[in-house]
Amino acid sequence: MGAATELMGAATELMGAATELTGAATELMGVATELMEAATELMGAATELMGAYKYQHLVIKFRKITVINQKL
């Protein structure tokens, strides 16, 4: 009877540890989700910067063409 009680106690402790690990895993998933959202925002910002760079590059080319046309 004493051994069964000890086994029940050990099982209860294991269930408590499993519950804590589940909670920790849930928190880590939340952090991972936030990191993914931040990475997505950074990718969006990088895309916007690339678009702005391309636009600026096109404006510079257009200005050069305009100057050449004026000289002609």
C-alpha positions as CSV (number, residue, x, y, z in Angstrom):
1,M,0.0,0.0,0.0
2,G,2.9,2.4,0.8
3,A,4.5,1.7,-2.6
4,A,1.3,2.4,-4.4
5,T,0.9,5.7,-2.5
6,E,4.5,6.6,-3.4
7,L,3.8,5.8,-7.1
8,M,0.7,7.9,-7.0
9,G,2.7,10.8,-5.5
10,A,5.4,10.4,-8.2
11,A,2.7,10.3,-10.9
12,T,1.2,13.4,-9.5
13,E,4.6,15.2,-9.6
14,L,5.1,14.1,-13.2
15,M,1.7,15.4,-14.2
16,G,2.6,18.7,-12.5
17,A,5.9,18.9,-14.4
18,A,4.2,18.0,-17.7
19,T,1.7,20.8,-17.0
20,E,4.5,23.3,-16.4
21,L,6.3,22.2,-19.5
22,T,3.1,22.6,-21.5
23,G,2.8,26.1,-20.1
24,A,6.4,26.9,-21.0
25,A,5.9,25.5,-24.5
26,T,2.8,27.7,-25.0
27,E,4.8,30.8,-23.9
28,L,7.6,29.9,-26.3
29,M,5.1,29.5,-29.1
30,G,3.8,33.0,-28.3
31,V,7.3,34.4,-28.4
32,A,8.0,32.6,-31.7
33,T,4.8,34.0,-33.1
34,E,5.8,37.5,-32.1
35,L,9.3,37.0,-33.7
36,M,7.7,35.8,-36.9
37,E,5.4,38.9,-36.9
38,A,8.5,41.2,-36.4
39,A,10.3,39.4,-39.2
40,T,7.4,39.9,-41.5
41,E,7.3,43.6,-40.7
42,L,11.1,43.8,-41.4
43,M,10.6,42.1,-44.7
44,G,7.9,44.6,-45.6
45,A,10.1,47.5,-44.7
46,A,13.0,46.0,-46.7
47,T,10.6,45.6,-49.7
48,E,9.5,49.2,-49.4
49,L,13.2,50.4,-49.2
50,M,14.0,48.4,-52.3
51,G,11.0,49.9,-54.1
52,A,12.1,53.4,-53.0
53,Y,15.6,52.7,-54.2
54,K,14.4,51.5,-57.6
55,Y,12.1,54.6,-57.9
56,Q,14.9,56.9,-57.0
57,H,17.2,55.2,-59.6
58,L,14.5,55.6,-62.3
59,V,14.1,59.3,-61.4
60,I,17.8,59.8,-61.8
61,K,17.8,58.1,-65.1
62,F,14.8,60.1,-66.3
63,R,16.6,63.3,-65.3
64,K,19.7,62.3,-67.2
65,I,17.6,61.5,-70.3
66,T,15.9,64.9,-69.9
67,V,19.3,66.7,-69.7
68,I,20.5,64.8,-72.8
69,N,17.3,65.7,-74.7
70,Q,17.7,69.3,-73.8
71,K,21.2,69.4,-75.1
72,L,20.1,67.9,-78.4
